[in-house]
Amino acid sequence: MPDGAPWHYLDTAATAQKPQAVIDAMTHALGRDYATVHRGVYSRSAQMTLAYEAARKRVADFIGAKSENEVVFVRGATEAINLVAQTWGVTQIGPGDRIVLSTLEHHSNIVPWQMLAERTGAQIDVCPLTEDHRIDLGALEALLTPRTRLVALAHVSNVLGSVLDARVAADLAHSVGAKLLLDGCQAAPRMVLDMAALDCDFYAFSGHKLYGPTGVGVLWAREEILDAMPPWQGGGSMIERVTFEKTTYAPPPQRFEAGTPMITEVIALQAAIDYVDALGPEALFAHEAALATTLRGELRNLNSVTLFGPEDSAGIVSFALQGVHPHDLGTILDEENVAIRAGHHCAQPLMDHLSVPATARASFGLYSDESDIAALLRGIERTQRIFG
Ligand SMILES: Cc1ncc(COP(=O)(O)O)c(C=O)c1O
């Protein structure tokens, strides 16, 4: 805080605070190293192109991709999912085909599919949750039909912290010939990612939740799937040859990166990945899951708290305080320098399922510790006193 008071940031699931290494990488890329990529013949541009493509290779290694050609830079997870819907979806999904989503999805993994369904005449099926708020894989199996073309699920829920058994979901989807898209927004900052082990077909995440900058994200897809996908935005960089008679397109990933890309953001994303990788995603998961378990235990000891989500939540805890709207709680906590998220978390169908208009959500990051939990609990007790 500007006045030097400690700030307890419990909103990492919305966006992560940045390590100095990321800020430095961005500053250098915007300053002393700045130049365009893929175009200039001068040496600084050539250097920047090398750095930009090295970042792509770094992402590929970080997520266990077979090749950097499977890594498409996009603005974020939202754009990644829209890209899949508007290219793969438009060509592969037709009237009567089915798309399976789950009750706990973020709007980013609902609305693009609804738009696609409206355009193509496809149907959306919704996979329910278990009692402890996980995606019910038994129910998923029962929902699948030979017409199911896509299953699109959150790897980790942004509201509940529930972790999907992605491998089982992949096996189920593939058993009926469907593709599996994983929304990895909340998994990328806290789990080991290995595309081969997950066996999914598409994976989407945002840089800003992974300690990198806003304005950059990643779409990963199997090379053969990307190869067969038509471009979605036209412009510079995504072409092989342009004439007024006919334009031919570059191979992936360039085919999906029209225009001057987010050069500095990509460089800073690599710095973020270096930072997270050095700490170790397993250690980050364990650190945040332990904090979540402690917080859940403390909240359970308080009167009038309803907890949502499974016991083994991945660093994200949603709850409701009886008689207090989450926005009021969030406002009072802010007076104590505690930042939580209050609202529907872009998951209104999940709120309907939980029968609440909103929840309070505390989400941890690599910098979180027990003092954040203590400050949150002090703030909750004060709120309870205020509300009698
Ligand atoms: C699970 C999940 N999916 C998708 C998104 C959308 O990410 P972005 O807004 O960075 O595109 C978020 C962001 O909150 C999320 O938590």
The ligand as a Tripos MOL2 file, in Angstrom:
@<TRIPOS>MOLECULE
LIG
   16    16     1     0     0
SMALL
NO_CHARGES

@<TRIPOS>ATOM
      1 C1        -11.7460  -20.3370  -15.5900 C.3       1 LIG1
      2 C2        -11.6330  -19.0770  -16.4040 C.ar      1 LIG1
      3 N1        -11.8320  -19.1330  -17.7230 N.ar      1 LIG1
      4 C3        -11.7120  -18.0550  -18.5150 C.ar      1 LIG1
      5 C4        -11.3890  -16.8300  -17.9910 C.ar      1 LIG1
      6 C5        -11.2540  -15.6630  -18.9090 C.3       1 LIG1
      7 O1         -9.9430  -15.1920  -18.9000 O.3       1 LIG1
      8 P1         -9.5640  -13.8220  -19.6330 P.3       1 LIG1
      9 O2        -10.5500  -12.8120  -19.1310 O.co2     1 LIG1
     10 O3         -8.1820  -13.5440  -19.1730 O.co2     1 LIG1
     11 O4         -9.6760  -14.0570  -21.0850 O.co2     1 LIG1
     12 C6        -11.1750  -16.7200  -16.6170 C.ar      1 LIG1
     13 C7        -10.8910  -15.4000  -16.0190 C.2       1 LIG1
     14 O5        -11.3670  -15.1020  -14.9420 O.2       1 LIG1
     15 C8        -11.2810  -17.8790  -15.8010 C.ar      1 LIG1
     16 O6        -11.0510  -17.8320  -14.4940 O.3       1 LIG1
@<TRIPOS>BOND
     1     1     2 1
     2     2     3 ar
     3     2    15 ar
     4     3     4 ar
     5     4     5 ar
     6     5     6 1
     7     5    12 ar
     8     6     7 1
     9     7     8 1
    10     8     9 2
    11     8    10 1
    12     8    11 1
    13    12    13 1
    14    12    15 ar
    15    13    14 2
    16    15    16 1
@<TRIPOS>SUBSTRUCTURE
     1 LIG1         1 GROUP 0 **** ****
